């Protein structure tokens, strides 16, 4: 039996957060992910030396990791270091607003003291100024500790008894203990690069790179590449590209990689999987031998020969699960295409399953691909590529049980061969060449995230004008070369994809305004480094929407719903609505789930939920769903389980601590054009003004098909009898 080659590739990346000219670093994410995800990935691999994979380390990430190892800081760390009894009021307010930036269910609630502090912050008032009076000195200090400690990887506590003992103390930390932890944090940051280098030298891991400050290479070459997938896309006023800048990003990435790891990289994950025919000579020129991107790029490059049917099955799987060759003139590269459904399983679905069964399910899917390709005549390669940091904060144990089970299971499985991409290509060179590489990214095979929205276009034009100013001033010969080099660095930083990620209506976070500020600050730095006053528009926000807030809104009136599964516009007109698939954070999901939209609201006595299917009617679009689960965070330990959800007579049960409850009013459920569910508040033991926090998950057996919301939870409040009168007054 031929083995299936499993090529796991973890993409590790963070934007370049520091403002080197202003001397500040406003965001802690490199440091926090460093002590959790970057060190954690290396520790997992050390446990199973038989498992081989590829890790992509962005050069701007490595630059920041090394800076922390050398004693660098950020605002969060600076305030963490301050004595709790000596914080200025502004610093204390910053602490209350920014030291709970973690996923509550997996990273705050499991730690009793951190959860207690969260309740103190969240339960009484929205304003940090109003809440500050409730925090004593020991509360402030414990919050300084836990906002860092919660971001330490679980394996660190297994391997370091002193660190485990520190965590077990839980509360009433001293200043010296707090500083011990922060010193330990710096030591761990110093281990990340050496551990990855050793894994590479031992042959267990192939390390690859990304263009230096993570630009979208095709758009740097020519912004008009965007129109290959989006012919009508609005473009900036200045449509030309900057191929010389693209060359700098690639050259410096290769040089930095060799400096850190002792050898130049052979492979590259182009930023956001963004490719086009024009990047082939550029990458080959700098010694790159292979690249990776998403399966939809292969589908477009083969004019639809490779794709997925309505059930998600791959057409012509032997064409996807093999390497290809791309060429431009005398330049050639190998290229592999990730299975985005499997990648999304890890990124979005398995976080809600037990680690062992999830890993078993994943490996079973790998075997299924092998069976589908067994007569292809070529070795089967399954590339699974995704972020190596962002998904783990949603796993209850940080992903430990899943990754342990996956790595150990794959290493022991006689039908699976865990490989690095480079080693597979050396043994199995591509035999087929794509005529032309379609221009697009791993998200919907286009560049819509980064160009086309009016905010994106304003940002590109502001970048162009700052760059044109620098080009013109560079010709005058009157500036210190060091100042010119620093000014060019600011341009290269501003060319990074991450700033554009948050412009437009694609993504949003509580930090939208800060990302906007940093982008414009880098452009202002170009002028200031050359003693010129920056243009006034660089002091005005490009994004006028700010944080988009919660993605679903709130019900505005009681609903009068007849639970029959039939569509009625007026029954749900006052409900809250969430559109599935509108990712809002640092990760985006490619595969479309069965749910199109979720609506929720209430009658005076019931929580009302409606689910619209991606493929209506719901009785058809949800036909693969065996169970619909409404999981509650508040009230805790409750869930509503609907079995045979798409049948004419679904059945619904309330579970409390895994036991059915029958006391109270009956649950109503129906599925026809839409699925409608009515859960009496008395079945959930809820009363007016109680918080309701929940999510909806669709299952096929034990496999998660979809979840809403994709990140976070729905939140509302049980209405009182005066709800409609109060809403009318508002």
Secondary structure, DSSP 4 states (H G I P E B T S, - for coil): -PPEEEEEEEEE------BTTTTB----HHHHHIIIIIHHHHHHHHH-TT--EEEEE-HHHHHHHHHHHTT---HHHHHHHS-GGG--HHHHHHHHHHTT-S-IIIIITTSHHHHHHHHHHHSS-S-HHHHGGG--HHHHHHHHHHHHHTTS-HHHHHH-HHHHHHHHH-S---HHHHHHHHHHHHHHHHHHHHHHHHHHHTTSEEEEB--TT-B-HHHHHBGGGGGGT-TT----S--B--HHHHHHHHHHHHHHHHHHHSS--SEEE-GGG-B-TTHHHHHHHTT--EEEEEHHHHHHHTTTSSEE-TTSPEETHHHHSS-EEEEETTEEEEEEEE-HHHHHIIIIIGGGS-HHHHHHHHHHHHHHHHHHTTTSSS--EEEEEEESSGGGGGSTTTTHHHHHHHHHHHHH-TTEEE--HHHHHHHS----B-SS---B-TTTTS-TTTSSSHHHHHHHHHHHHHHHHHHHHHTT--S-HHHHHHHHHHHHHHTBHHHHHTSTTS---TTHHHHHHHHHHHHHHHHHHTT-PPPGGGGS-S-SS-----SS----S------SS---TGGGTTSEEEETT---SS----S--SEEEEEEEE-SSEEEEEEEESSSSHHHHTTT-SEEEEEEEESTTEEEEEESTTSTT-EEEEEETTEEE--SSPPEEEESSSEEEEEEGGGTT--TT-EEEEEEEEEETTEEEEEESSSS-EEEE---TTHHHHHHH-
